[in-house]
């Protein structure tokens, strides 16, 4: 069951849009091969779809002590550096993370998350040093097969609330039903995800824009072919319920599997009725 608000409807969302990546990317995760206990280093190079030059990043995470970790990430070739420190255990179930540019400490962001019993709460604080902090807050309550959640963006000075959302999810056997009303309840999404058998899952989602009166739908099926290979197919389109709206299906394909020792390869492909296409290939190595 969901622990946090973002986990509600996640089963269908992951099936319909998760994993698809139309950039070319290689990543290397090094942990067990490093001489420092608790240190993990990840390096990646990405050729973004349509970009002329690749970009990269190097990220290191160090578990300093029980419940305390620090992380730094450098973006290349820009040379931008971000850092974060997180601590869990100050209060039972609470995790505190401070992140930002080390050269601009007043611009740091603070994230709080707490999971206790049936309730999960997250709060991200920004613009703290400006004297006009903003907070993105969400909460989730789970009981048995039912989960309820709410989120909002709050101006901590004026108390104004915006971008609020409500969500609910229920699980019955191998079926997960969820409804999310986002964007100040202007966008309503209803989804269902079903585990058809031990290797096959399917999902469907309908999105309705209240003010615009527009709607779209998406379907996806995923299958695990073996312990080393899986794939999925998804189709999405606007629905012709308003004047001028027409069916405009977009087909997305994805497969992933082991291509070498400690290396996984993934391929994504997408096309529409005009046969315009884009694709991406990714390799990830862990040592």
C-alpha positions as CSV (number, residue, x, y, z in Angstrom):
1,X,0.0,0.0,0.0
2,X,1.1,3.6,-0.5
3,X,3.4,5.2,2.1
4,X,3.2,8.7,0.7
5,X,0.9,10.8,-1.5
6,X,3.1,10.2,-4.6
7,X,2.6,6.5,-4.2
8,X,-1.1,6.7,-4.9
9,X,-1.9,5.6,-8.4
10,X,1.8,4.8,-8.9
11,X,1.2,1.3,-10.1
12,X,-0.8,2.4,-13.2
13,X,1.5,5.4,-13.7
14,X,4.6,3.3,-13.8
15,X,3.1,0.9,-16.3
16,X,1.8,3.6,-18.6
17,X,4.7,6.1,-18.6
18,X,7.5,4.8,-16.4
19,X,10.8,3.7,-17.8
20,X,10.3,5.2,-21.2
21,X,13.5,7.2,-22.0
22,X,14.2,8.7,-25.4
23,X,17.7,9.9,-24.6
24,X,20.9,7.8,-25.2
25,X,22.6,7.2,-21.9
26,X,25.3,5.2,-20.2
27,X,25.7,5.1,-16.4
28,X,28.2,3.4,-14.1
29,X,27.4,2.7,-10.5
30,X,30.4,1.8,-8.3
31,X,29.9,0.7,-4.8
32,X,31.4,-2.7,-3.9
33,X,34.5,-1.9,-5.9
34,X,35.4,1.2,-3.9
35,X,37.9,1.2,-1.1
36,X,35.7,3.4,1.2
37,X,32.9,1.7,3.1
38,X,29.6,3.4,2.6
39,X,30.7,5.3,-0.5
40,X,28.8,5.0,-3.8
41,X,29.8,6.8,-7.0
42,X,27.6,7.1,-10.0
43,X,28.8,8.6,-13.3
44,X,26.6,9.1,-16.4
45,X,26.8,10.5,-19.9
46,X,23.6,11.4,-21.7
47,X,22.9,12.4,-25.3
48,X,19.5,14.1,-25.0
49,X,17.0,13.7,-27.8
50,X,17.7,16.5,-30.3
51,X,20.7,17.9,-28.5
52,X,24.0,18.3,-30.3
53,X,26.3,17.7,-27.4
54,X,26.2,15.1,-24.6
55,X,26.0,16.1,-21.0
56,X,27.2,14.2,-17.9
57,X,27.1,14.0,-14.2
58,X,29.1,12.5,-11.3
59,X,27.3,11.8,-8.1
60,X,28.8,10.5,-4.8
61,X,26.9,9.4,-1.8
62,X,28.6,8.6,1.5
63,X,27.0,7.0,4.6
64,X,28.9,8.9,7.3
65,X,27.2,7.3,10.2
66,X,24.0,5.4,11.1
67,X,21.1,7.5,9.7
68,X,23.5,10.2,8.3
69,X,24.5,10.5,4.6
70,X,25.9,13.2,2.4
71,X,25.7,13.5,-1.3
72,X,27.3,15.7,-4.0
73,X,26.6,15.9,-7.7
74,X,28.5,17.7,-10.4
75,X,26.9,18.4,-13.8
76,X,29.2,18.4,-16.8
77,X,30.3,20.3,-18.8
78,X,28.6,23.1,-16.9
79,X,30.5,22.3,-13.7
80,X,27.4,23.1,-11.5
81,X,27.7,21.4,-8.1
82,X,24.9,20.6,-5.7
83,X,25.1,18.9,-2.3
84,X,22.8,17.5,0.2
85,X,22.9,16.0,3.7
86,X,20.2,13.8,5.2
87,X,19.6,12.5,8.7
88,X,17.0,10.0,9.8
89,X,16.4,9.0,13.4
90,X,16.3,12.4,15.1
91,X,12.7,11.6,15.7
92,X,11.2,8.2,15.2
93,X,10.2,7.9,11.5
94,X,11.5,11.4,10.6
95,X,14.0,12.1,7.8
96,X,15.5,15.6,7.3
97,X,17.4,16.6,4.1
98,X,19.1,19.9,3.4
99,X,20.2,20.5,-0.2
100,X,21.4,23.2,-2.5
101,X,24.4,24.9,-4.1
102,X,27.4,25.0,-1.6
103,X,28.2,28.5,-3.0
104,X,24.7,29.8,-2.2
105,X,23.8,28.4,1.2
106,X,21.0,30.9,1.8
107,X,19.2,29.3,-1.2
108,X,19.2,25.8,0.4
109,X,16.1,23.7,0.4
110,X,14.8,21.7,3.4
111,X,12.8,18.5,3.0
112,X,11.1,16.7,5.8
113,X,9.4,13.3,5.5
114,X,7.8,11.2,8.3
115,X,6.3,7.8,8.1
116,X,4.7,6.6,11.3
117,X,2.1,3.8,11.5
118,X,-0.5,4.5,8.8
119,X,0.4,8.1,8.0
120,X,3.1,9.4,5.7
121,X,3.9,13.1,5.5
122,X,6.3,15.1,3.3
123,X,7.1,18.8,3.4
124,X,9.5,20.6,1.0
125,X,10.5,24.2,2.1
126,X,12.0,26.7,-0.4
127,X,12.8,30.5,-0.4
128,X,13.6,30.2,3.3
129,X,16.2,32.9,3.5
130,X,14.1,35.4,1.5
131,X,11.7,35.8,4.3
132,X,8.9,34.5,2.1
133,X,9.1,30.7,2.4
134,X,7.0,28.4,0.4
135,X,6.0,24.8,1.3
136,X,4.9,21.9,-0.7
137,X,3.1,19.6,1.7
138,X,1.4,16.2,1.2
139,X,0.0,13.5,3.4
140,X,-1.2,10.0,3.0
141,X,-3.2,7.7,5.2
142,X,-3.4,4.0,4.5
143,X,-5.6,1.5,6.2
144,X,-5.8,-2.1,4.9
145,X,-6.5,-1.9,1.2
146,X,-7.6,1.8,1.2
147,X,-5.3,4.9,0.9
148,X,-6.3,8.5,1.0
149,X,-4.1,11.5,0.3
150,X,-3.9,15.3,-0.1
151,X,-1.3,17.8,-1.2
152,X,-1.0,21.6,-1.5
153,X,1.4,24.4,-2.2
154,X,1.4,26.9,0.7
155,X,2.7,30.5,1.0
156,X,3.9,30.4,4.5
157,X,3.6,34.2,4.9
158,X,0.1,34.9,3.5
159,X,-1.2,31.4,4.1
160,X,-2.5,31.2,0.5
161,X,-3.0,27.6,-0.7
162,X,-2.7,26.6,-4.3
163,X,-2.1,23.6,-6.6
164,X,-4.0,21.5,-4.2
165,X,-4.9,17.9,-5.0
166,X,-6.8,14.9,-3.5
167,X,-6.3,11.2,-4.2
168,X,-7.7,7.9,-3.2
169,X,-6.8,4.3,-4.0
170,X,-8.2,0.9,-3.2
171,X,-6.8,-2.6,-3.9
172,X,-8.9,-5.7,-4.4
173,X,-7.0,-8.9,-5.0
174,X,-4.8,-8.2,-8.1
175,X,-6.6,-5.0,-9.1
176,X,-5.7,-1.4,-8.0
177,X,-8.2,1.4,-8.6
178,X,-7.2,5.0,-8.1
179,X,-8.6,8.5,-8.6
180,X,-6.5,11.7,-8.4
181,X,-7.9,15.3,-8.7
182,X,-4.9,17.6,-9.2
183,X,-4.2,21.2,-10.3
184,X,-6.7,22.7,-7.8
185,X,-9.1,19.8,-8.7
186,X,-9.2,20.9,-12.4
187,X,-7.5,17.7,-13.7
188,X,-9.1,14.4,-12.7
189,X,-7.4,11.1,-13.4
190,X,-8.9,7.7,-12.9
191,X,-6.8,4.6,-13.3
192,X,-6.9,0.8,-13.0
193,X,-4.0,-1.6,-12.8
194,X,-4.4,-5.4,-13.0
195,X,-1.9,-8.2,-12.5
196,X,-3.1,-10.7,-15.1
197,X,-0.6,-13.4,-14.1
198,X,2.8,-13.8,-12.5
199,X,4.5,-12.2,-15.6
200,X,1.9,-9.9,-17.1
201,X,0.3,-6.7,-15.9
202,X,-2.0,-4.2,-17.6
203,X,-3.2,-0.6,-16.8
204,X,-5.6,2.0,-18.1
205,X,-6.0,5.6,-17.3
206,X,-8.4,8.3,-18.3
207,X,-7.6,12.0,-17.8
208,X,-10.3,14.7,-17.8
209,X,-9.8,18.5,-17.8
210,X,-12.7,20.0,-16.0
211,X,-12.4,23.6,-17.3
212,X,-11.3,22.7,-20.8
213,X,-13.8,19.8,-21.1
214,X,-11.0,17.7,-22.7
215,X,-10.1,14.1,-22.1
216,X,-7.4,11.6,-23.0
217,X,-6.8,7.9,-22.4
218,X,-3.9,5.5,-22.1
219,X,-3.4,1.8,-22.1
220,X,-0.4,-0.3,-21.3
221,X,0.6,-3.9,-21.0
222,X,3.9,-5.2,-19.5
223,X,5.4,-8.7,-19.6
224,X,8.4,-10.4,-18.0
225,X,9.8,-12.7,-20.6
226,X,12.5,-14.2,-18.4
227,X,14.5,-13.3,-15.3
228,X,16.8,-11.2,-17.6
229,X,14.3,-9.6,-20.0
230,X,11.0,-7.7,-19.9
231,X,9.1,-5.3,-22.1
232,X,5.9,-3.3,-22.4
233,X,3.7,-1.4,-24.9
234,X,1.6,1.7,-24.3
235,X,-0.9,3.6,-26.4
236,X,-2.2,7.0,-25.5
237,X,-4.5,9.5,-27.3
238,X,-6.8,12.5,-26.9
239,X,-10.4,11.5,-26.8
240,X,-12.8,13.3,-29.3
241,X,-15.3,14.5,-26.8
242,X,-15.0,18.2,-27.7
243,X,-15.2,20.1,-31.0
244,X,-12.0,19.8,-32.9
245,X,-10.6,17.0,-30.8
246,X,-9.6,13.9,-32.7
247,X,-8.0,10.5,-31.9
248,X,-4.3,11.0,-32.1
249,X,-2.7,7.7,-30.9
250,X,0.9,7.6,-29.7
251,X,2.5,4.2,-29.6
252,X,5.4,3.6,-27.1
253,X,7.5,0.4,-26.9
254,X,10.1,-0.5,-24.2
255,X,12.3,-3.5,-23.5
256,X,15.1,-4.1,-21.0
257,X,17.4,-7.0,-20.2
258,X,20.9,-8.1,-19.3
259,X,23.3,-7.6,-22.1
260,X,26.6,-8.4,-20.3
261,X,27.9,-9.2,-16.9
262,X,26.6,-6.5,-14.4
263,X,25.2,-4.5,-17.4
264,X,21.6,-3.9,-18.3
265,X,20.4,-2.5,-21.6
266,X,17.2,-0.7,-22.4
267,X,15.5,0.5,-25.6
268,X,12.5,2.9,-25.9
269,X,10.7,3.7,-29.2
270,X,7.8,6.0,-29.8
271,X,5.8,6.9,-32.9
272,X,2.4,8.5,-33.8
273,X,0.0,8.3,-36.8
274,X,2.3,10.6,-38.8
275,X,5.0,8.0,-38.3
276,X,7.3,10.6,-36.7
277,X,9.5,8.6,-34.4
278,X,12.0,9.0,-31.6
279,X,14.0,6.4,-29.6
280,X,16.7,6.1,-27.0
281,X,19.1,3.4,-25.9
282,X,20.5,3.2,-22.3
283,X,23.2,1.0,-20.7
284,X,23.7,0.7,-17.0
285,X,26.6,-1.0,-15.4
286,X,26.9,-1.8,-11.7
287,X,30.2,-2.9,-10.1
